[in-house]
Amino acid sequence: MPRQTFLMGDSLGVGNRGDGETPAHPVWVDAFQLDATSVTNAAFARFVADTGYRTEAQTFGYSAVFHLALEADLEDILGQPPQIPWWLGVLGADWAHPGGPRSSLAGLDEHPVVQVSWNDTQAYCAWAGRRLPTEAEWECASRGGLSGRTFPWGDEWGDRHRCNIWQGVFPAVNTREDGWLTTAPVRTFEPNAYGVWQSVGNVWEWCSDWWSEAYYAHSPARNPAGPGTGDQRSMRGGSYLCHDSYCNRYRNSARAANTPDSSAANIGFRTVAL
């Protein structure tokens, strides 16, 4: 991506309270080279084969699986959070078994790797000689040079599917009008003007920044990299579970966060050249 100043944050008033998308503010970023796609299962498999790395989900022995994508026995289900009962804690769920121990990566080589924690991404980046993008870099790339727009392609949805999100009644019925219940291959939908594929929808993507809801009010104007410390790391882009009735975070400015050791079936990442 070329060096530039862009307007970072929600300038249209459509953000979610508590996500810290405001105030919208001009930000300078130096030139950087972002992966065109999320890191795929095939790429992560090469990393694991080369290093023998075990992800945190493998070490912990479980991870989070969306209930309609479960491929496990009932005794593998550890429980479900009462606030978000569509998520299940599942024994044996990990990057190679994203839906649980009965699932596999057959036919999913070009899908984004999921069930990876922020800490896992650091191990991958060390191996690949790359790093995670900052939130500013990620948003700049997602916008594709379109200032203040909602989506990577502009403001209008149009008459065709442009990203992988939920269709139907969340969380019980997904009509799969776009063809996918969970992840789609990383080059399923059109790239933006910078050649970035599927920055919104499909999977959340880890960023390097520590999370702070209040950061935009005092962030530096040049190459902001997030707070110096924190309890959670930032994520961007939304996922295949996004739906207007629940999570309209499939937008350029949308933000979320999770603890660095957390993983789930809708969280992946992409990287930046050092």
FENTAFEN-V26410 format. One record per residue. N is the residue number from 1. OMEGA is omega as a letter, one per 20 degrees, with the letter a starting at -180 (* if undefined). Layout:
n=N omega=OMEGA
n=N omega=OMEGA
//
This chain:
n=1 omega=r
n=2 omega=r
n=3 omega=a
n=4 omega=r
n=5 omega=r
n=6 omega=r
n=7 omega=a
n=8 omega=r
n=9 omega=a
n=10 omega=r
n=11 omega=a
n=12 omega=r
n=13 omega=a
n=14 omega=a
n=15 omega=a
n=16 omega=r
n=17 omega=r
n=18 omega=r
n=19 omega=r
n=20 omega=a
n=21 omega=a
n=22 omega=i
n=23 omega=r
n=24 omega=a
n=25 omega=r
n=26 omega=a
n=27 omega=r
n=28 omega=r
n=29 omega=r
n=30 omega=r
n=31 omega=r
n=32 omega=a
n=33 omega=a
n=34 omega=r
n=35 omega=r
n=36 omega=a
n=37 omega=r
n=38 omega=r
n=39 omega=a
n=40 omega=r
n=41 omega=a
n=42 omega=r
n=43 omega=a
n=44 omega=r
n=45 omega=r
n=46 omega=r
n=47 omega=a
n=48 omega=r
n=49 omega=a
n=50 omega=a
n=51 omega=a
n=52 omega=a
n=53 omega=r
n=54 omega=a
n=55 omega=r
n=56 omega=r
n=57 omega=r
n=58 omega=r
n=59 omega=r
n=60 omega=r
n=61 omega=a
n=62 omega=r
n=63 omega=a
n=64 omega=a
n=65 omega=r
n=66 omega=a
n=67 omega=a
n=68 omega=a
n=69 omega=a
n=70 omega=r
n=71 omega=a
n=72 omega=r
n=73 omega=a
n=74 omega=a
n=75 omega=r
n=76 omega=a
n=77 omega=a
n=78 omega=a
n=79 omega=r
n=80 omega=a
n=81 omega=a
n=82 omega=a
n=83 omega=a
n=84 omega=a
n=85 omega=r
n=86 omega=r
n=87 omega=r
n=88 omega=r
n=89 omega=a
n=90 omega=r
n=91 omega=r
n=92 omega=r
n=93 omega=r
n=94 omega=a
n=95 omega=a
n=96 omega=r
n=97 omega=a
n=98 omega=r
n=99 omega=a
n=100 omega=a
n=101 omega=r
n=102 omega=a
n=103 omega=r
n=104 omega=r
n=105 omega=r
n=106 omega=r
n=107 omega=a
n=108 omega=a
n=109 omega=a
n=110 omega=r
n=111 omega=r
n=112 omega=r
n=113 omega=r
n=114 omega=a
n=115 omega=r
n=116 omega=r
n=117 omega=r
n=118 omega=r
n=119 omega=r
n=120 omega=a
n=121 omega=r
n=122 omega=r
n=123 omega=r
n=124 omega=a
n=125 omega=r
n=126 omega=r
n=127 omega=a
n=128 omega=a
n=129 omega=a
n=130 omega=r
n=131 omega=r
n=132 omega=r
n=133 omega=r
n=134 omega=r
n=135 omega=a
n=136 omega=r
n=137 omega=a
n=138 omega=a
n=139 omega=r
n=140 omega=a
n=141 omega=a
n=142 omega=a
n=143 omega=r
n=144 omega=r
n=145 omega=r
n=146 omega=a
n=147 omega=r
n=148 omega=a
n=149 omega=a
n=150 omega=a
n=151 omega=r
n=152 omega=a
n=153 omega=a
n=154 omega=a
n=155 omega=a
n=156 omega=r
n=157 omega=r
n=158 omega=a
n=159 omega=r
n=160 omega=r
n=161 omega=a
n=162 omega=r
n=163 omega=a
n=164 omega=r
n=165 omega=a
n=166 omega=r
n=167 omega=a
n=168 omega=a
n=169 omega=a
n=170 omega=j
n=171 omega=a
n=172 omega=a
n=173 omega=r
n=174 omega=a
n=175 omega=r
n=176 omega=r
n=177 omega=r
n=178 omega=r
n=179 omega=a
n=180 omega=r
n=181 omega=r
n=182 omega=a
n=183 omega=r
n=184 omega=r
n=185 omega=a
n=186 omega=r
n=187 omega=a
n=188 omega=a
n=189 omega=a
n=190 omega=r
n=191 omega=r
n=192 omega=a
n=193 omega=r
n=194 omega=a
n=195 omega=r
n=196 omega=a
n=197 omega=r
n=198 omega=r
n=199 omega=r
n=200 omega=a
n=201 omega=r
n=202 omega=r
n=203 omega=r
n=204 omega=r
n=205 omega=r
n=206 omega=r
n=207 omega=a
n=208 omega=a
n=209 omega=q
n=210 omega=a
n=211 omega=r
n=212 omega=r
n=213 omega=a
n=214 omega=a
n=215 omega=a
n=216 omega=a
n=217 omega=a
n=218 omega=a
n=219 omega=r
n=220 omega=a
n=221 omega=a
n=222 omega=r
n=223 omega=r
n=224 omega=a
n=225 omega=r
n=226 omega=r
n=227 omega=r
n=228 omega=a
n=229 omega=r
n=230 omega=r
n=231 omega=a
n=232 omega=r
n=233 omega=a
n=234 omega=r
n=235 omega=a
n=236 omega=r
n=237 omega=a
n=238 omega=a
n=239 omega=r
n=240 omega=r
n=241 omega=a
n=242 omega=r
n=243 omega=a
n=244 omega=a
n=245 omega=a
n=246 omega=a
n=247 omega=r
n=248 omega=a
n=249 omega=r
n=250 omega=a
n=251 omega=a
n=252 omega=a
n=253 omega=a
n=254 omega=a
n=255 omega=r
n=256 omega=a
n=257 omega=r
n=258 omega=r
n=259 omega=a
n=260 omega=a
n=261 omega=a
n=262 omega=r
n=263 omega=r
n=264 omega=a
n=265 omega=r
n=266 omega=r
n=267 omega=r
n=268 omega=a
n=269 omega=r
n=270 omega=a
n=271 omega=a
n=272 omega=r
n=273 omega=r
n=274 omega=*
//
